[in-house]
Amino acid sequence: MPKEHLNPSGMHTPTGYSHVVKAGDTIYVAGQVPIAPDGSIVGEGNAAAQAEQIYQNLQNALASVGAKLSDIVKTTTYILNPDDIDAVRASRLRYLNENPPTSTLLVISRLARPEFLMEVEAIAYIG
């Protein structure tokens, strides 16, 4: 089973990693952060805006291999502030409302950049 490493157009250019790795029918999406395609940070200080950009990034990443958000089977969400849980859940419900995937949510002390309030990674299956 060959692996495909992809950095889809319409997403920011990653540094040292691939946004998407497709291995057979399984798709691994790297932790998505609130970065727009042009590389700018979206929603600095605004958890709802950051969550929205993150789910748009997930959608774009999956579309690059012919998958949809409904193909996600597992997400892991990292947040800095437990007060942002409601914003994360609201966005998640908008994008993953039918047959929601398994999920882990962690409150952590830091992400890769201080402007990031959250990050979401996903595994999808298209078999």
N, C-alpha and C positions, 0 to 999 in steps of 0.2 A: 504494500500500500504506500504509494508516494505521498510525501508531504508537500504542501504548498505554503510558502511564507509570503504574505501579502501586506502591502501598505497602500490601501485603496486611495484613489483620487477622491477629492472631496473631504479628506481628513488631513490634519496637520502631519508634518513629517516627523516621525519618531526618531529618537536618538538612541541607537544601540539595541533596538528590539523591533519585532514585527507587531503590527496591530493585530493581525490575524494569522493563525496557523490552522490549515485544514489538513486533517489526517484521516483519510477515508471519509466516513460519514460524520465525523466529529469535528467540531469547529471550536477553537480556543480563541477567545478575544482578550487581548491584554487589558489590564486595568485602564479604563477610560476616565479621563479627567476633563474638566471644563475648558477645553481648548477648541476654539473655532478652527475651520479649515485654514485660515490665514495665519494661524499661530497665536492669535490674541487670546487672552484669558477672558472668559465670559462670566459675568456675575460676581465680580470680586466682592466678597462679604455678603453675598446673597445665595443662601443654600438652595432656594427654589429654582433660581436661574441656573445655578451650576448643575443641579440634578437634571433639568430639562436638556441642557447641552450634552450631558453625559449620555442620556438615553438616545438622543439624536445621533451621537457618535456610535453607540452600539448598533443602532439601526443601519447606519451607513456601512459599518464594518461587516455586518452579516450580509447585507445586500451584495457586497462584493463577491460573495461565493454562492449567491442564489438562495440565501436563507432569510428568514424573517425573525422578528422578535419572538413570535410564538414558537419558534424552534428551540429557544433557550430552555435548557433543563436545569441549570444551576447558576446562581449569581453569588458573588461575594462582594459586599459593600463595606467600604472603610469610611468612617466619618471621624471628625475631630471632636465635635460637640454633640452630646446626646440631645440637646435641644433641637437639632436639625433632623431628628428621626421623622417627624411629621412631614417635613418637606420631601424627604427621600421617599417615604411611603406614598405620598400623593402623586409624585411623578411616576413611581413604579406602577401604581394602579392605573394610570392613564395609558401606559405603554404595555404592561403585562397583566391585564385584567382577566383574560380568559385562560383557564388552566395555568395558573401561575407556577413558575418553576420552584424548585427547592431554593433556599436562600440562607445565607449567613450574613449577619451584620455585626461588624466589630467597631468599637469606639477605640481609637488609637491616639497616640500623642503627636504624630507628625506624618505628613506625606512628603512627596518629592520636592514640592515648592510650597512656600508659606502661603501663597494665595489660594491654594486648593483646600476646599473644605471637605471634599469627598472624592472617592474613586470607586468605580464599579467594574469588576471583571466578570466574564460570562463564559459558559460552555454551552454549546448548542449541538443538536443532533438532527441530521436530515435524512436518516435512513429510511 
